[in-house]
């Protein structure tokens, strides 16, 4: 049983005419007759009563009619799904800090309009697994600061350059400063675990924590929890400047410290057009919202 046989059967059953079915299917009438005969042999039943002037469904043909329609419908559905799967444009996006997710809804909304077959997925990646996740093909690209990866075999595209900042609550003693040096830091500090922070930020936090004016440490399990402690008045932390800042927090740039380079890492394999467009949109978004 094949789709041609089912199509011939359904057309003859609808029009009760072999010639009409042949015309609609762009086949010859003998070809339609041959397909019906082959189907009847396979099913071991007669599907039509027919002579030169008359065509009618037999009882077996009437019973098979809804089954044939259902089978053909299922086949077409399966083909459509396979076709959609084949044309799907997968984009697996990795990120190293939850704060990096803030821009994705805007970017992915635009991408969905430009790439109707886009299937995005978003994955948290800790710093120790960046190389492995990219090289194993689990993600297409990973948002990360440039100093977060030391392996030269990966490609890096800078999307934004931004100053490192001391982040404090609005009522913190340091909040009145427009710029700071590390030596001006004082009071408790909120720091991150090593696997939740890139090297440059970790170094700055360690330098600050060793200052005699820094009195104690609190620990945040990543950017969001660290900012929650800062907002609650438990101390300051150090982060690159953010695009969307909480009005209850102050981001005070450091003097004499090079800016952070934020971008995306990916492998040496050719980047897909939709992945490149994604990175272009991210870069455009950052340029538009650059402070």
ZAZA-774479 format. One line per field, with one value per residue (C-alpha): residue number from 1; residue in three letters; x negated, y, z. Coordinates in Angstrom, 2 decimals, always signed. Last residue first. Layout:
BEGIN
num: c(NUM / ...)
residuo: c(Ala / ...)
X: c(X / ...)
Y: c(Y / ...)
Z: c(Z / ...)
This chain:
BEGIN
num: c(291 / 290 / 289 / 288 / 287 / 286 / 285 / 284 / 283 / 282 / 281 / 280 / 279 / 278 / 277 / 276 / 275 / 274 / 273 / 272 / 271 / 270 / 269 / 268 / 267 / 266 / 265 / 264 / 263 / 262 / 261 / 260 / 259 / 258 / 257 / 256 / 255 / 254 / 253 / 252 / 251 / 250 / 249 / 248 / 247 / 246 / 245 / 244 / 243 / 242 / 241 / 240 / 239 / 238 / 237 / 236 / 235 / 234 / 233 / 232 / 231 / 230 / 229 / 228 / 227 / 226 / 225 / 224 / 223 / 222 / 221 / 220 / 219 / 218 / 217 / 216 / 215 / 214 / 213 / 212 / 211 / 210 / 209 / 208 / 207 / 206 / 205 / 204 / 203 / 202 / 201 / 200 / 199 / 198 / 197 / 196 / 195 / 194 / 193 / 192 / 191 / 190 / 189 / 188 / 187 / 186 / 185 / 184 / 183 / 182 / 181 / 180 / 179 / 178 / 177 / 176 / 175 / 174 / 173 / 172 / 171 / 170 / 169 / 168 / 167 / 166 / 165 / 164 / 163 / 162 / 161 / 160 / 159 / 158 / 157 / 156 / 155 / 154 / 153 / 152 / 151 / 150 / 149 / 148 / 147 / 146 / 145 / 144 / 143 / 142 / 141 / 140 / 139 / 138 / 137 / 136 / 135 / 134 / 133 / 132 / 131 / 130 / 129 / 128 / 127 / 126 / 125 / 124 / 123 / 122 / 121 / 120 / 119 / 118 / 117 / 116 / 115 / 114 / 113 / 112 / 111 / 110 / 109 / 108 / 107 / 106 / 105 / 104 / 103 / 102 / 101 / 100 / 99 / 98 / 97 / 96 / 95 / 94 / 93 / 92 / 91 / 90 / 89 / 88 / 87 / 86 / 85 / 84 / 83 / 82 / 81 / 80 / 79 / 78 / 77 / 76 / 75 / 74 / 73 / 72 / 71 / 70 / 69 / 68 / 67 / 66 / 65 / 64 / 63 / 62 / 61 / 60 / 59 / 58 / 57 / 56 / 55 / 54 / 53 / 52 / 51 / 50 / 49 / 48 / 47 / 46 / 45 / 44 / 43 / 42 / 41 / 40 / 39 / 38 / 37 / 36 / 35 / 34 / 33 / 32 / 31 / 30 / 29 / 28 / 27 / 26 / 25 / 24 / 23 / 22 / 21 / 20 / 19 / 18 / 17 / 16 / 15 / 14 / 13 / 12 / 11 / 10 / 9 / 8 / 7 / 6 / 5 / 4 / 3 / 2 / 1)
residuo: c(Unk / Unk / Unk / Unk / Unk / Unk / Unk / Unk / Unk / Unk / Unk / Unk / Unk / Unk / Unk / Unk / Unk / Unk / Unk / Unk / Unk / Unk / Unk / Unk / Unk / Unk / Unk / Unk / Unk / Unk / Unk / Unk / Unk / Unk / Unk / Unk / Unk / Unk / Unk / Unk / Unk / Unk / Unk / Unk / Unk / Unk / Unk / Unk / Unk / Unk / Unk / Unk / Unk / Unk / Unk / Unk / Unk / Unk / Unk / Unk / Unk / Unk / Unk / Unk / Unk / Unk / Unk / Unk / Unk / Unk / Unk / Unk / Unk / Unk / Unk / Unk / Unk / Unk / Unk / Unk / Unk / Unk / Unk / Unk / Unk / Unk / Unk / Unk / Unk / Unk / Unk / Unk / Unk / Unk / Unk / Unk / Unk / Unk / Unk / Unk / Unk / Unk / Unk / Unk / Unk / Unk / Unk / Unk / Unk / Unk / Unk / Unk / Unk / Unk / Unk / Unk / Unk / Unk / Unk / Unk / Unk / Unk / Unk / Unk / Unk / Unk / Unk / Unk / Unk / Unk / Unk / Unk / Unk / Unk / Unk / Unk / Unk / Unk / Unk / Unk / Unk / Unk / Unk / Unk / Unk / Unk / Unk / Unk / Unk / Unk / Unk / Unk / Unk / Unk / Unk / Unk / Unk / Unk / Unk / Unk / Unk / Unk / Unk / Unk / Unk / Unk / Unk / Unk / Unk / Unk / Unk / Unk / Unk / Unk / Unk / Unk / Unk / Unk / Unk / Unk / Unk / Unk / Unk / Unk / Unk / Unk / Unk / Unk / Unk / Unk / Unk / Unk / Unk / Unk / Unk / Unk / Unk / Unk / Unk / Unk / Unk / Unk / Unk / Unk / Unk / Unk / Unk / Unk / Unk / Unk / Unk / Unk / Unk / Unk / Unk / Unk / Unk / Unk / Unk / Unk / Unk / Unk / Unk / Unk / Unk / Unk / Unk / Unk / Unk / Unk / Unk / Unk / Unk / Unk / Unk / Unk / Unk / Unk / Unk / Unk / Unk / Unk / Unk / Unk / Unk / Unk / Unk / Unk / Unk / Unk / Unk / Unk / Unk / Unk / Unk / Unk / Unk / Unk / Unk / Unk / Unk / Unk / Unk / Unk / Unk / Unk / Unk / Unk / Unk / Unk / Unk / Unk / Unk / Unk / Unk / Unk / Unk / Unk / Unk / Unk / Unk / Unk / Unk / Unk / Unk / Unk / Unk / Unk / Unk / Unk / Unk)
X: c(-25.65 / -25.47 / -21.83 / -21.92 / -25.42 / -24.36 / -21.32 / -23.34 / -25.89 / -23.11 / -21.46 / -24.72 / -25.26 / -21.82 / -22.42 / -25.63 / -23.75 / -21.02 / -23.59 / -25.37 / -28.94 / -31.57 / -33.45 / -36.24 / -34.27 / -32.24 / -32.80 / -30.56 / -31.16 / -32.03 / -35.31 / -35.79 / -37.29 / -40.85 / -41.25 / -42.66 / -39.50 / -36.68 / -33.10 / -30.34 / -27.21 / -24.60 / -21.67 / -18.05 / -17.47 / -18.24 / -20.44 / -19.66 / -22.82 / -25.09 / -28.53 / -31.04 / -30.86 / -32.39 / -30.41 / -29.46 / -28.13 / -25.25 / -22.83 / -19.86 / -20.63 / -24.11 / -22.73 / -20.28 / -23.08 / -25.12 / -22.10 / -21.58 / -25.24 / -26.13 / -25.91 / -26.50 / -28.97 / -29.50 / -32.94 / -34.25 / -36.03 / -37.38 / -39.57 / -42.66 / -42.35 / -42.55 / -38.88 / -39.45 / -42.31 / -40.27 / -37.24 / -39.40 / -40.96 / -37.57 / -36.22 / -39.15 / -38.93 / -35.26 / -32.75 / -30.37 / -32.92 / -35.08 / -32.24 / -31.17 / -32.00 / -30.00 / -32.28 / -31.94 / -33.23 / -35.66 / -36.76 / -38.83 / -41.99 / -40.27 / -39.83 / -36.45 / -34.34 / -31.14 / -31.20 / -28.06 / -27.25 / -30.40 / -28.68 / -25.87 / -22.39 / -21.77 / -22.99 / -26.45 / -28.08 / -31.75 / -32.15 / -34.20 / -33.87 / -32.17 / -33.19 / -30.43 / -29.91 / -33.44 / -33.63 / -35.75 / -36.83 / -37.94 / -41.32 / -43.00 / -41.93 / -41.93 / -38.23 / -36.61 / -38.99 / -36.86 / -33.70 / -31.12 / -28.08 / -28.41 / -27.89 / -26.57 / -25.88 / -26.14 / -28.54 / -31.14 / -33.71 / -31.38 / -30.33 / -33.91 / -35.43 / -32.88 / -32.84 / -34.98 / -33.19 / -29.76 / -27.28 / -23.56 / -21.68 / -19.20 / -17.46 / -16.29 / -14.28 / -14.16 / -11.86 / -10.19 / -13.62 / -13.17 / -10.17 / -11.50 / -14.87 / -13.29 / -11.56 / -14.79 / -16.73 / -14.20 / -13.74 / -17.53 / -18.62 / -18.24 / -19.73 / -23.29 / -22.39 / -21.92 / -25.68 / -27.62 / -25.38 / -25.03 / -22.80 / -21.76 / -20.37 / -18.49 / -17.22 / -14.51 / -14.36 / -14.81 / -12.43 / -9.80 / -10.13 / -9.98 / -6.88 / -5.23 / -6.05 / -4.54 / -1.40 / -1.08 / -1.41 / +1.14 / +3.63 / +3.13 / +3.81 / +6.91 / +8.36 / +7.74 / +9.37 / +12.40 / +12.87 / +12.10 / +15.61 / +17.21 / +14.84 / +15.69 / +19.40 / +18.62 / +18.16 / +19.86 / +18.81 / +21.20 / +21.18 / +18.33 / +18.53 / +17.64 / +18.41 / +15.56 / +13.34 / +13.07 / +11.18 / +7.82 / +6.29 / +3.12 / +5.06 / +7.52 / +4.64 / +2.99 / +6.31 / +6.78 / +3.27 / +3.75 / +7.07 / +5.44 / +2.64 / +5.15 / +6.93 / +3.72 / +2.36 / +2.43 / +4.14 / +7.18 / +7.51 / +7.02 / +9.66 / +12.10 / +11.43 / +11.82 / +15.16 / +17.12 / +16.05 / +15.20 / +14.47 / +12.32 / +10.36 / +9.97 / +8.79 / +6.32 / +4.83 / +4.57 / +2.81 / +0.44 / -0.25 / -1.39 / +0.00)
Y: c(+54.87 / +52.40 / +51.51 / +51.78 / +50.29 / +47.41 / +46.67 / +46.85 / +44.38 / +42.00 / +42.30 / +41.51 / +38.51 / +37.11 / +37.75 / +35.72 / +32.87 / +33.04 / +32.93 / +29.92 / +30.31 / +28.34 / +26.07 / +27.81 / +27.56 / +30.22 / +32.82 / +35.84 / +39.35 / +41.52 / +43.39 / +45.00 / +48.45 / +49.04 / +50.20 / +53.70 / +55.09 / +52.80 / +53.42 / +53.84 / +51.76 / +52.92 / +50.71 / +51.54 / +52.58 / +49.01 / +49.32 / +48.17 / +48.26 / +46.98 / +48.27 / +45.49 / +44.14 / +44.77 / +44.40 / +46.66 / +45.93 / +44.33 / +47.17 / +45.17 / +46.31 / +44.86 / +41.53 / +41.43 / +42.46 / +39.45 / +37.15 / +38.37 / +38.27 / +34.76 / +32.74 / +35.78 / +35.63 / +38.20 / +39.35 / +41.58 / +44.85 / +46.34 / +49.26 / +47.06 / +46.12 / +42.37 / +42.10 / +44.80 / +42.91 / +39.69 / +41.43 / +42.91 / +39.53 / +37.80 / +40.48 / +39.94 / +36.13 / +35.58 / +34.81 / +32.00 / +29.17 / +31.15 / +31.82 / +35.49 / +38.36 / +40.89 / +43.36 / +44.85 / +48.40 / +50.49 / +51.13 / +54.25 / +52.26 / +50.59 / +53.98 / +55.60 / +57.73 / +59.75 / +59.35 / +59.97 / +56.25 / +55.41 / +55.85 / +53.46 / +55.01 / +54.30 / +50.72 / +49.97 / +48.64 / +49.45 / +49.47 / +47.94 / +49.94 / +48.62 / +47.44 / +45.69 / +43.05 / +41.71 / +38.63 / +35.71 / +32.63 / +29.55 / +27.87 / +30.45 / +28.85 / +31.42 / +31.97 / +34.32 / +37.16 / +38.13 / +38.43 / +35.81 / +35.11 / +31.60 / +30.46 / +27.46 / +25.28 / +21.54 / +21.19 / +19.23 / +21.97 / +24.68 / +22.89 / +21.72 / +25.17 / +26.88 / +24.20 / +25.80 / +29.14 / +27.77 / +27.38 / +28.23 / +27.19 / +28.95 / +27.23 / +28.83 / +27.10 / +29.46 / +28.36 / +31.79 / +33.50 / +37.28 / +37.67 / +35.21 / +36.97 / +40.30 / +38.74 / +36.88 / +40.13 / +41.88 / +38.84 / +38.26 / +41.61 / +40.82 / +37.33 / +38.55 / +39.19 / +35.43 / +34.95 / +32.52 / +32.33 / +29.79 / +30.16 / +27.13 / +28.26 / +25.72 / +26.70 / +24.22 / +23.33 / +19.60 / +19.58 / +21.40 / +18.89 / +15.98 / +17.43 / +18.00 / +14.46 / +13.01 / +15.08 / +13.92 / +10.27 / +10.73 / +12.28 / +9.41 / +6.83 / +8.70 / +9.05 / +5.36 / +4.37 / +6.55 / +4.87 / +1.28 / +0.51 / +2.04 / +0.03 / -3.18 / -2.52 / -1.92 / +1.60 / +2.44 / +2.93 / +2.57 / +3.08 / +0.83 / -1.48 / -1.07 / -2.27 / -0.85 / -1.89 / -5.61 / -7.30 / -9.06 / -5.94 / -6.33 / -7.41 / -4.53 / -2.06 / -3.46 / -3.20 / +0.39 / +1.30 / -0.41 / +1.34 / +4.70 / +3.91 / +2.78 / +6.15 / +8.06 / +10.20 / +13.93 / +13.29 / +15.39 / +13.94 / +10.35 / +10.79 / +12.19 / +9.23 / +6.66 / +8.11 / +7.70 / +11.29 / +10.89 / +7.16 / +7.52 / +10.32 / +8.43 / +5.23 / +7.04 / +8.96 / +5.73 / +3.90 / +6.81 / +7.01 / +3.40 / +0.00)
Z: c(+28.41 / +25.57 / +24.89 / +21.10 / +20.86 / +23.12 / +20.96 / +17.75 / +19.17 / +20.24 / +16.82 / +15.02 / +17.34 / +16.46 / +12.76 / +12.98 / +14.69 / +12.01 / +9.19 / +10.75 / +12.02 / +10.11 / +12.56 / +14.47 / +17.70 / +19.49 / +22.20 / +22.62 / +23.91 / +26.89 / +27.09 / +30.50 / +30.67 / +31.85 / +35.49 / +36.05 / +37.67 / +38.71 / +37.60 / +40.23 / +39.64 / +42.18 / +43.15 / +44.00 / +40.38 / +39.25 / +36.18 / +32.67 / +30.54 / +33.31 / +34.30 / +34.91 / +38.45 / +41.87 / +45.09 / +47.98 / +51.46 / +53.33 / +52.54 / +51.26 / +47.73 / +48.05 / +49.26 / +46.33 / +43.97 / +45.07 / +44.62 / +41.06 / +40.06 / +41.23 / +44.45 / +46.68 / +49.56 / +52.29 / +53.31 / +56.12 / +57.06 / +53.87 / +54.99 / +55.34 / +51.64 / +50.99 / +49.93 / +47.30 / +45.65 / +45.74 / +44.22 / +41.47 / +40.70 / +40.63 / +38.30 / +35.94 / +36.08 / +35.32 / +38.05 / +38.95 / +39.15 / +41.60 / +44.08 / +44.17 / +46.55 / +48.59 / +50.37 / +53.85 / +54.60 / +52.57 / +49.01 / +48.40 / +47.59 / +44.66 / +43.02 / +42.63 / +40.30 / +40.71 / +44.49 / +46.56 / +46.83 / +48.82 / +52.21 / +51.09 / +50.93 / +47.23 / +47.56 / +46.19 / +43.02 / +42.46 / +38.73 / +35.96 / +32.77 / +29.61 / +26.16 / +24.25 / +21.61 / +21.30 / +19.11 / +20.29 / +18.37 / +20.25 / +19.69 / +21.95 / +25.24 / +28.05 / +28.54 / +31.07 / +30.19 / +27.23 / +29.29 / +28.37 / +26.27 / +24.85 / +21.27 / +19.37 / +22.41 / +23.05 / +20.10 / +22.06 / +21.41 / +22.71 / +25.91 / +26.58 / +26.20 / +28.45 / +31.16 / +33.91 / +33.53 / +34.39 / +31.55 / +31.85 / +28.71 / +26.42 / +23.50 / +20.28 / +17.52 / +14.52 / +11.69 / +11.35 / +11.07 / +10.68 / +12.99 / +15.57 / +15.48 / +16.43 / +19.44 / +20.24 / +20.55 / +22.79 / +25.04 / +25.21 / +26.66 / +30.36 / +30.14 / +30.86 / +34.50 / +34.90 / +34.50 / +32.33 / +29.27 / +26.50 / +23.44 / +21.37 / +18.00 / +15.89 / +12.46 / +11.50 / +7.80 / +8.33 / +11.29 / +9.27 / +6.44 / +8.85 / +10.46 / +7.09 / +5.95 / +9.13 / +8.68 / +5.05 / +6.12 / +8.91 / +6.46 / +4.02 / +6.74 / +7.96 / +4.45 / +3.76 / +7.04 / +6.33 / +2.91 / +3.93 / +5.20 / +2.09 / -0.13 / +1.74 / +1.17 / -2.49 / -3.75 / -7.02 / -10.64 / -13.64 / -17.37 / -18.60 / -15.59 / -11.97 / -8.45 / -6.40 / -3.46 / -4.14 / -1.31 / -0.82 / +0.74 / -1.36 / -4.42 / -4.02 / -3.76 / -6.91 / -8.80 / -7.65 / -8.78 / -12.18 / -12.75 / -12.01 / -14.46 / -17.11 / -16.71 / -17.33 / -14.51 / -13.79 / -10.43 / -11.28 / -14.79 / -13.61 / -10.91 / -13.48 / -15.82 / -13.05 / -12.02 / -8.82 / -8.05 / -4.35 / -4.39 / -7.52 / -5.83 / -2.55 / -4.28 / -6.51 / -3.57 / -1.55 / -4.39 / -4.92 / -1.17 / -0.95 / +0.00)
